[in-house]
Amino acid sequence: MIAFALRRLLSAVPTLFVLVTLAFFLMRAAPGGPFDGERTLPPQIEAALAAEYHLDEPLWRQYLRYLGGLARGDLGPSFQYEGYRVGELIAAALPASLSLGAGALLLALVAGGAIGIVCARRPDGALDRVLGTLALLGVSVPNYVVAPLLVLLFAIGLGWLPAGGWRPGTLADMLLPTVALALPQIAYVARLLRGSLIEALAAPYVRTARAKGLPERTIVFRHALRPALLPVISHLGPAAAGLITGSVVVEQVFNIPGLGRYFVQAALNRDYTLVLGVVLLYGTLIVALNFVVDLLYGALDPRLRPA
Amino acid sequence: MNGARILLADRRLLAAALALAVVLVLVLVGPWFSPYACDEIDFAGDWSAPPSASGAHWFGTDSLGRDLFVRTLCGGRLSLLVGLVSTLVSLAVGVAWGALAGYRGGRLDQTMMRVVDVLYALPFMFFVIVLMVLFSRHLLLIFIAIGAVNWLDMARVARGQTLALRQREFVAAARLSGLDDLQIVRRHIVPNLAGLVVIYAALTLPQVILIESFLSFLGLGVQEPATSWGALVNDGAREMESAPWSLLFPAGFLTTTLLLLNVIAERLRAALERPGR
């Protein structure tokens, strides 16, 4: 088991390496630089700026310098926010994004899971049909449509909740953005679990459990749910990617000072190092989640445990 | 497999396809019947005029006084065009990649699929955003960027199917008759992937439309005066306090189209995966 985990961990290294390299050279290949402003700077100042940020070095030198910094845990200086390291900037924006994303992921798993179980218990029943249609709708309505509609309804129309802003720890502020972010994923998880649970409930070992006279609750939760969770678990990686993408929009609509909004701003400002840092962080997050998924697989289904 | 027969056998599929056809016709033909052009400002009307059934503007106007009905339809044209072209790009790349890897097998297969695995783990949406910001926001680039993101699934599925096809007699026959690998892939493998490709095209189309409107929502997609559903939803979201209709109409069109496409994809998959076909 430990050997397997180590092997998987090692295989993440080339992925992250490709990520850094691709992102680095993509940014540098683009026309326009971080210091192209409204007014042209005197050549001496421009040269001094370039030297300060090592932009005058050949590209491969800059690349090696960046990798060297990474190895020491340094993401480099921000080009736009003078005197700040990228690490500091990310650390400042991370809490808001992280609590939003984690909350949405939890909500998606709990609510989506509950809907999926309810639907799978009586497939093609009235409740299944209604919830199934809603789930299909949920998959089809993107975050950036849900978010403004929720604001329109609950903030502007009914006036129950604030339309935006982010005071840490305030539930009222967190409710609408979390729901807006989670909604498509709730629908997705519900559909996934419904499908796999229906299949699991038809399996021979469930018939055996029924024949033993076990209560329905035990059958569903102890016997059928475990294998049925596998597709949901393997969806965790894509779900995280979806939530990260969605958070860019949700943070914009609700005016939340998080990483997603930062990212778009930084890209528009050509703040190379900040963009690189954020892409790297997101990439690492997704790779890490996929690693957890692999480990969970073995925990849930003994047949998938590495020999 | 007879397409028309599948369509007629499944009522929900038929209903969704017909509804989608209505949306398509409306989007394609509608603007010709409107007295306004897509980017025409009605100086006689109000800014953000409310919608009216009897008045000149059925969906009202946007904050610049442009007719929202015709803008919604024009936006639809662009969203659907981007969707269609990007889907074709991603299918072409994905099928070629998957079929080649699956047919050749061995080292090449391992390397090619390892590339797909690595790319899977990357936060691709962010690369698209970076691409859109850094290079000029040309329509062509939107096609390429979105297509480049979306071919991975298709490659995996095409490879899987090719592995099975490779064992079939007609492939052996083709090899015996002296065709080289590329000819076999092109003439014998790819045509046999058609059914699968149709399903994945139907699944990819809504995803791609979603990505385009996501970019446009962030202001990184199509540029004024051109518009798309995502851009219109973005405009509408800014005006929604005073003019909620400017959000609701484009959002309704976008959501309806995505929903119909998802229903069609799902029913098609059910029809083609049904045992005993």
Contacts between the chains, C-beta under 8 A, distances in Angstrom:
chain1	res1	chain2	res2	distance
A	12	B	121	7.8
A	14	B	118	6.6
A	15	B	117	8.0
A	15	B	118	5.0
A	15	B	121	4.7
A	15	B	122	7.5
A	18	B	118	5.3
A	18	B	122	7.4
A	19	B	121	7.8
A	19	B	122	5.5
A	22	B	122	7.4
A	22	B	127	7.4
A	23	B	127	7.4
A	23	B	130	7.5
A	26	B	127	7.0
A	26	B	130	6.1
A	26	B	131	7.4
A	26	B	134	7.5
A	27	B	130	6.8
A	27	B	134	7.1
A	29	B	134	7.9
A	30	B	130	8.0
A	30	B	134	3.3
A	30	B	135	6.3
A	31	B	134	7.4
A	31	B	135	7.4
A	32	B	134	7.4
A	136	B	259	6.8
A	136	B	262	6.2
A	136	B	263	6.9
A	136	B	266	7.6
A	137	B	255	7.8
A	137	B	259	6.2
A	139	B	262	6.2
A	140	B	206	7.1
A	140	B	255	6.0
A	140	B	258	4.2
A	140	B	259	4.1
A	140	B	262	5.1
A	141	B	255	5.1
A	141	B	258	7.4
A	141	B	259	8.0
A	142	B	210	5.4
A	142	B	213	6.9
A	142	B	214	6.8
A	142	B	254	7.7
A	142	B	258	7.5
A	144	B	213	7.3
A	144	B	214	6.4
A	144	B	217	4.4
A	144	B	230	7.2
A	144	B	233	6.2
A	144	B	234	7.4
A	144	B	237	7.6
A	145	B	233	6.0
A	145	B	251	4.7
A	145	B	254	6.6
A	145	B	255	6.1
A	147	B	237	7.8
A	148	B	233	7.2
A	148	B	236	7.3
A	148	B	237	3.8
A	148	B	240	5.9
A	148	B	247	5.7
A	148	B	251	7.6
A	149	B	247	7.4
A	149	B	251	6.8
A	151	B	237	8.0
A	151	B	240	7.3
A	152	B	240	5.2
A	152	B	244	5.9
A	152	B	247	6.7
A	156	B	240	7.0
A	156	B	241	5.6
A	237	B	121	7.9
A	241	B	123	6.2
A	241	B	124	8.0
A	241	B	125	7.3
A	244	B	123	6.5
A	244	B	125	7.6
A	245	B	123	8.0
A	245	B	125	4.4
A	245	B	214	7.3
A	248	B	125	8.0
A	248	B	129	7.8
A	248	B	218	6.8
A	249	B	214	6.8
A	249	B	217	6.2
A	249	B	218	7.0
A	252	B	218	7.1
A	253	B	237	6.6
A	263	B	126	6.9
A	263	B	129	7.3
A	264	B	129	6.7
A	264	B	133	7.8
A	264	B	218	5.9
A	264	B	220	7.6
A	267	B	129	5.9
A	267	B	130	5.6
A	267	B	133	4.2
A	267	B	134	7.3
A	268	B	133	5.7
A	270	B	134	7.4
A	275	B	130	6.3
A	278	B	126	7.5
A	279	B	123	6.3
A	279	B	126	5.0
A	279	B	127	7.7
A	279	B	130	7.5
A	282	B	123	4.2
A	282	B	126	6.3
A	283	B	121	7.1
A	283	B	122	5.9
A	283	B	123	5.3
A	286	B	121	6.0
A	286	B	122	7.8
A	286	B	123	6.0
A	287	B	121	5.3
A	290	B	121	6.4
